[in-house]
Each structure stands twice: as C-alpha cells, then as structure tokens.
C-alpha cells in the first residue's frame, strides 16, 4: 500500500463577492480533486488549535500528524532544520523577511518576490555588517531568511526572547508598521537591528539596480516567527511508514527533516507561480519505489491569497490539479498496487484579507477499496455535506493511514 498527501497551501478560502459569493475552489476547475472526493470520502479538519495563530507552521504540523500543542516551538526553528542549522539551548531562531516598507507602510512582505541571487547578496551583507551581539544571518529562498540570536548575549533567556510579540509581515500588507514592531523581552534589540537594516539596504548596489530595473527594493529586514529548537518522534516510529517530502519551502522541508522524512530534491521548484508543478508529482512517484508515504506541498495557492489576486489563486488551483494531482493519480493507477491519496491544506488563506484565517479546512480522501460518501466534488460548500470532522486536526493522519488497511 502506498500513501500520498497533497498539500496545496492555503487553498481553502471564504466566499468572494467578485466571484458571485463563491470561493476560488468553487470556481476553479479541478476534476482530479473532484474524482478523489467523488470516489472517496470528505470532511473537515481543524488544523489550527484554539489560541494558535493560523500559520503554515502550525497547520502543516497538524497535517503531518503531530499535535502542535505538544510539539510547537515556533516557525523559524523548522526552517532552520531545513537548512541544517543546529540550534543551541540558548539560541532563538527568527524568520527574517526582506520586505518593502515605504513611508512607514508595509508595501510588500516579499520585496516583489525578490530573486534568490539578489536576496542572498543582501543577507550576506547583513551578516557582515549587522552580525553582532550574537546574531547571525542565513539566506533562504527568495524573501525567506533566518536570523539566529544567542539569547544569553542579550541578557534574556531563550524562553523570554521566544515569547516576544512579533507580527508576520504578510498580515499587515498596506498598513503602517509602527504599531506592529516587536514588543516584549529583547524587542529593543530587534527593533534596533531592523532600523539598522534600513540604512544598510538603502544604499546597497542590489537595491540601486532593482530600482533602476523597475523592481521593488528590499528596504528593511523584518523579524518574526521565532522559536527555540524543536524535537519530534520519528514518523516511522509513530506511524510505521518510511516517508518522503517534496516542497520548495523551508518550513515544510524542515518539518519533514525533523520527523525523519527524506527530502526529495526536484529541479525547478520555486514556491511561486513558475514552479515545476509536474516535476513535483513525477519525483514523488519515483520516491514511492522505496518509500511507503510521500507528502507533496504546493505553495503558489497561498502566495496568490497573500497577494489578494483571485485569478492567480484560481489558476494555481487548476495548475495544481492538472499537473500535480492528475499526474499523481495517473501514476498511482499505473503502478497497479493499492494506494490512498489525501488532499488537504494547512489553513485557509483569505484572498480578501490577504492573510491566513483559522477556520477548519476541507479534505478529500480516496483509498483503494475504501469507503465512499455522497459528496461529489472538492470545495467548501460541497464538503459541507460531509459529517466527518476532526476537531483535533493531527488525528486526520491516523485516520488516513487506517483507510489503507
């Protein structure tokens, strides 16, 4: 029996007036996801526990089958794991975005989805000129970077610093940043670093070139998503299966690495609309030759939501269905062995609000010789007809694996 989880990030949404009060999932054409719903069962999963912020860190942890209330320490430690960065007990990892702030307003949380080469050069300069008082910077993908702080050099404990209040930049698009700067233990040093980054980036040759080319400059480094080192029991020990993970995003790869998954390297995956959708499915199918379980994560559905672009989200859904889900289903059927496939997201991303929300998410699950319900398509209103609901989202994984016998 082979198991596949398809995780289109933030694909669920709320009704949008411009779509006739429908969601992007209701408008988009996705016959392969609909096949899974029609031939299998559907339901709802509460991936974000009460009092947790609705982020991919928490939501993906639930999808992976781990209770965030027991294992969550923060977002950045998961991304640090993806880069192979070992955190000491006194270290606190922060997500560090290259953002565009103009006249005190968060214009773009990604600096125009800055290219890797430009962003890496900026982080290299930050590490050379801002690396002090126990802070070191690591370049990630596009705008997604890390800053590791040795809390003992800030005269706070790692627990205190991890509890500082920091705001995700994608939550304040178009808003003034003053009331969203870090507060709490160690926040004075964080704000100082963020202010110093303004002077560093303002005159940087990379940004001068970007402005000349009509691109958005990265005008500030923004700290958020902090936490201490995370530890998880291995997936193979918990669920009895050897797993693999396909994703372009550090947070998902890091979580995969921490639970013992093999991380499958796929050429051309970017976490953006130009990603190699089909390559993800092709490499996932190959991974099933020597793995029992593969999770395939797709980011563009979430990116479109943060951009507030309804049409891009619809297109990302259709691309995911055709190139990822369709390729997977075709390949799984050709293998000639029993399989189970689950489509579920980590959280809804509201295209109207341009941010995550904590509502439950719909899932569709098919297993060879498995049960069926009366739902015939995969979207929010259709799945309302299902009575299956997981109040604790991490329990969906066990349920999914049980369907495979």
C-alpha positions in Angstrom: 0.0 0.0 0.0 1.3 3.4 -1.0 0.2 6.7 0.6 0.3 10.2 -0.8 -0.7 13.5 0.8 -1.2 16.5 -1.5 -1.0 19.8 0.5 -2.0 22.9 -1.6 -1.0 25.6 0.9 -3.9 27.9 1.9 -6.1 26.7 -0.9 -9.3 27.0 1.2 -10.9 30.4 1.3 -14.1 32.4 2.1 -16.8 33.5 -0.4 -15.7 36.4 -2.6 -18.1 39.0 -3.9 -16.3 39.3 -7.2 -16.8 35.5 -7.7 -20.5 35.6 -7.1 -20.0 34.9 -3.4 -18.1 31.7 -4.2 -14.6 30.7 -3.2 -11.7 30.1 -5.6 -12.1 26.4 -5.0 -15.8 26.6 -6.0 -14.9 28.5 -9.2 -11.8 26.7 -10.3 -11.9 23.6 -12.5 -10.2 20.7 -10.7 -11.6 17.4 -12.0 -8.9 15.3 -10.3 -9.5 16.6 -6.8 -13.2 16.1 -7.6 -12.5 12.5 -8.5 -10.9 11.9 -5.2 -13.9 13.4 -3.4 -16.5 11.5 -5.6 -14.8 8.2 -5.3 -13.8 8.5 -1.7 -14.8 10.4 1.4 -14.6 14.1 2.5 -14.7 16.1 5.7 -13.3 18.9 7.7 -10.1 19.2 9.8 -9.4 21.8 12.5 -5.7 22.1 11.7 -5.2 25.2 13.9 -5.8 24.5 17.6 -7.5 27.2 19.7 -5.2 30.1 20.7 -2.7 29.3 18.0 -2.0 31.8 15.2 -3.1 30.4 11.8 0.2 29.8 10.2 1.7 27.1 7.9 4.0 26.1 10.8 1.0 25.0 13.0 -1.2 23.9 10.2 1.4 21.7 8.4 2.4 20.2 11.8 -1.2 19.0 12.1 -1.3 17.7 8.6 1.9 15.8 9.3 0.1 14.1 12.2 1.7 15.9 15.1 -0.2 17.8 17.8 1.0 21.5 17.8 0.0 21.8 21.4 2.7 19.2 22.3 5.5 19.9 19.7 5.2 23.5 18.5 8.1 25.9 19.5 7.9 28.4 16.6 8.1 28.7 12.9 11.8 29.6 12.4 13.2 26.5 14.1 11.5 24.4 11.4 13.1 26.5 8.7 16.5 26.2 10.5 16.2 22.5 10.4 15.7 22.6 6.6 19.0 24.4 6.3 20.8 22.0 8.6 21.3 24.7 11.3 21.7 23.2 14.7 20.2 25.4 17.5 21.8 25.5 20.9 19.6 25.7 24.0 20.3 29.5 24.2 19.6 30.1 20.5 16.3 31.6 19.3 15.7 31.4 15.5 13.8 34.2 13.8 12.3 34.3 10.4 13.8 37.3 8.6 12.0 38.7 5.6 13.4 41.1 3.0 10.4 43.5 2.8 9.5 46.8 1.1 8.5 49.5 3.6 7.8 52.9 2.2 6.8 56.0 4.2 6.3 53.7 7.2 3.9 51.4 5.4 4.3 47.7 4.6 4.1 47.8 0.8 5.3 44.3 0.1 6.1 41.5 2.5 8.4 39.8 -0.1 10.1 42.8 -1.8 8.4 41.9 -5.0 9.2 38.2 -4.5 12.8 39.1 -4.8 15.1 36.8 -6.7 17.4 34.4 -4.9 20.6 35.9 -6.2 19.6 39.5 -5.1 18.3 38.4 -1.8 21.2 36.2 -0.9 23.6 39.1 -1.6 21.6 41.3 0.7 21.7 38.8 3.5 25.4 38.3 3.0 25.9 42.0 3.6 23.6 41.9 6.6 25.7 39.1 8.1 28.9 41.0 7.5 27.7 44.4 8.9 24.9 43.5 11.3 26.3 40.4 12.8 26.9 41.5 16.4 25.7 40.7 19.8 25.3 37.1 18.9 23.2 37.5 15.8 24.0 35.6 12.6 22.1 35.6 9.3 21.3 32.7 6.9 20.0 33.2 3.4 16.9 31.1 2.4 14.7 31.1 -0.7 13.6 34.4 -2.2 12.5 36.7 0.6 12.5 34.0 3.3 15.7 34.1 5.5 16.7 33.4 9.1 18.4 35.2 11.9 19.7 33.2 14.8 20.1 35.1 18.1 22.2 33.9 21.0 19.8 35.0 23.8 22.4 34.9 26.5 24.2 37.8 24.9 21.0 39.8 25.0 20.6 39.3 28.7 17.3 37.4 28.3 16.6 33.7 28.4 15.7 31.9 25.2 12.2 31.3 26.5 11.7 35.0 27.2 13.0 36.0 23.8 10.9 33.4 22.1 7.9 35.0 23.7 8.5 38.4 22.3 5.5 39.6 20.2 6.4 39.8 16.5 4.0 40.3 13.6 4.1 38.4 10.4 4.7 40.9 7.6 2.1 39.4 5.3 -0.6 40.2 8.0 0.0 43.9 7.6 0.2 44.5 3.9 -0.8 48.1 3.2 -0.7 49.0 6.9 1.6 51.3 8.9 4.3 49.3 10.6 4.7 51.4 13.8 2.1 49.5 15.9 3.4 46.2 14.6 7.0 46.4 15.5 8.3 43.8 18.0 7.4 44.2 21.7 8.3 42.3 24.9 11.6 40.8 26.0 14.6 41.6 23.8 12.4 43.7 21.5 14.5 46.8 21.8 17.4 44.9 20.2 15.2 43.5 17.5 13.8 47.0 16.6 17.4 48.4 16.6 18.5 45.7 14.1 15.5 46.3 11.9 16.3 50.0 11.9 20.0 49.4 11.2 18.9 47.2 8.2 17.2 50.2 6.7 20.4 52.1 6.4 22.3 49.1 5.2 19.8 48.3 2.4 19.0 51.8 1.3 22.3 52.3 -0.5 23.1 48.7 -1.4 24.0 48.2 -5.0 21.4 45.4 -5.3 18.6 47.8 -4.5 20.0 50.5 -6.7 19.9 48.1 -9.5 16.4 46.9 -8.7 15.0 50.4 -8.7 16.7 51.1 -12.0 15.1 48.0 -13.4 11.7 48.9 -12.1 11.6 46.3 -9.4 10.7 46.7 -5.8 13.7 47.3 -3.5 14.2 45.4 -0.2 14.1 48.3 2.3 14.1 46.5 5.6 14.7 43.2 7.3 11.7 42.1 9.3 11.9 39.7 12.2 9.1 37.3 13.2 8.1 33.7 13.7 10.7 33.0 16.4 11.2 29.9 18.5 13.6 27.5 20.1 14.9 24.1 18.9 12.1 21.6 18.1 12.1 17.9 18.6 9.7 15.3 17.2 9.4 11.5 17.5 10.1 9.9 14.1 7.2 9.5 11.7 8.3 5.9 11.0 8.2 5.1 14.8 4.8 6.9 15.2 3.1 5.6 12.1 5.2 2.7 10.9 5.9 4.1 7.4 9.1 5.3 5.7 8.2 8.8 4.4 9.5 11.4 2.0 8.6 15.1 1.3 8.5 17.3 -1.7 8.4 21.1 -1.2 10.2 24.3 -2.2 9.5 25.9 1.1 11.9 25.6 4.0 9.3 25.4 6.7 7.8 22.2 5.2 11.2 20.7 4.4 12.4 21.4 7.9 9.4 19.8 9.4 9.9 16.8 7.2 13.5 16.5 8.1 12.7 16.8 11.9 10.2 13.9 11.6 12.7 11.8 9.7 11.4 12.2 6.1 13.8 12.0 3.2 13.7 15.4 1.4 13.3 14.9 -2.4 15.2 17.4 -4.5 13.2 18.5 -7.5 14.7 20.8 -10.2 12.9 24.0 -10.9 10.6 24.2 -7.8 10.4 27.8 -6.6 7.5 28.1 -4.3 6.0 30.6 -6.8 3.8 30.5 -9.9 6.7 29.4 -12.1 7.3 26.3 -10.0 7.8 22.9 -11.6 4.4 21.5 -10.7 4.6 18.3 -12.8 8.2 17.7 -11.6 6.9 17.5 -8.0 4.5 14.7 -9.0 7.0 12.9 -11.1 9.6 12.8 -8.4 7.0 11.9 -5.7 6.0 8.9 -7.8 9.7 7.8 -8.1 10.1 8.2 -4.4 7.3 5.6 -3.9 9.7 3.0 -5.3 11.5 2.9 -1.9 9.1 4.8 0.4 5.7 4.0 1.8 4.5 7.6 2.1 5.1 10.9 0.2 3.8 14.3 1.1 3.7 16.9 -1.8 3.4 20.5 -0.8 2.4 23.3 -3.2 2.9 26.9 -2.2 1.5 29.1 -5.1 -2.1 28.8 -3.9 -1.1 30.5 -0.6 1.1 33.2 -2.4 -1.9 34.2 -4.6 -4.0 34.6 -1.5 -1.5 36.9 0.2 -1.3 38.9 -3.0 -5.1 39.3 -2.9 -5.2 38.0 -6.5 -8.3 35.9 -7.1 -7.5 34.9 -10.6 -3.9 33.8 -9.7 -5.4 31.7 -7.0 -7.8 30.1 -9.3 -5.0 29.4 -11.8 -2.8 28.0 -9.1 -5.6 25.6 -8.1 -6.1 24.5 -11.7 -2.4 24.1 -12.3 -2.1 22.0 -9.1 -5.0 19.8 -10.1 -3.9 19.2 -13.6 -0.1 18.9 -13.2 0.2 17.6 -9.6 -2.9 15.7 -8.7 -3.6 14.5 -12.2 -0.1 13.2 -12.7 -0.1 11.5 -9.3 -3.4 9.8 -9.9 -2.3 8.6 -13.4 1.0 7.3 -12.0 -0.6 5.6 -8.9 -3.1 3.8 -11.1 -0.4 2.6 -13.5 1.6 1.1 -10.6 -1.1 -1.5 -10.2 -0.9 -1.7 -6.4 -3.3 -0.4 -3.7 -2.9 3.3 -2.8 -4.5 6.0 -0.8 -4.4 9.7 -1.5 -5.4 12.7 0.6 -5.9 16.3 -0.4 -5.9 18.8 2.4 -4.4 22.2 3.2 -2.8 23.6 6.3 -5.2 26.6 6.8 -7.4 28.8 4.7 -5.9 31.9 3.2 -8.4 34.7 2.7 -7.8 36.4 -0.6 -9.9 39.4 0.6 -7.9 39.8 3.8 -4.6 38.7 2.2 -3.8 36.6 5.2 -4.4 33.2 6.9 -7.5 32.5 8.9 -8.1 29.8 11.5 -11.2 28.2 10.0 -11.3 24.4 9.5 -10.2 23.1 6.1 -12.0 20.6 3.8 -10.3 17.3 2.9 -10.9 14.6 0.3 -9.6 11.1 0.7 -9.5 8.1 -1.6 -8.3 4.6 -0.8 -8.4 1.5 -3.0 -11.4 -0.5 -1.7 -12.0 2.3 0.8 -15.3 3.9 1.9 -17.3 6.4 -0.1 -19.7 9.2 0.9 -22.3 11.2 -1.0 -20.1 14.3 -1.7 -19.1 14.5 -5.4 -16.7 17.5 -5.6 -13.9 19.1 -3.6 -14.8 22.6 -2.4 -16.0 24.2 0.8 -19.7 24.2 0.0 -19.7 20.7 -1.3 -17.9 19.3 1.7 -20.4 20.9 4.0 -22.5 17.9 3.2 -20.0 15.7 5.0 -20.4 14.7 8.6 -16.8 13.7 9.1 -14.9 16.3 11.2 -11.6 16.2 13.1 -11.7 18.7 16.0 -8.0 17.9 16.5 -6.5 18.1 13.1 -3.4 16.0 13.7 -5.7 13.0 14.1 -6.6 13.1 10.4 -3.2 11.4 9.6 -4.1 8.3 11.6 -7.5 8.1 10.0 -6.0 8.5 6.5 -3.5 5.7 7.1 -6.2 3.4 8.5 -8.2 3.7 5.3 -5.3 1.9 3.5 -5.8 -1.1 5.8 
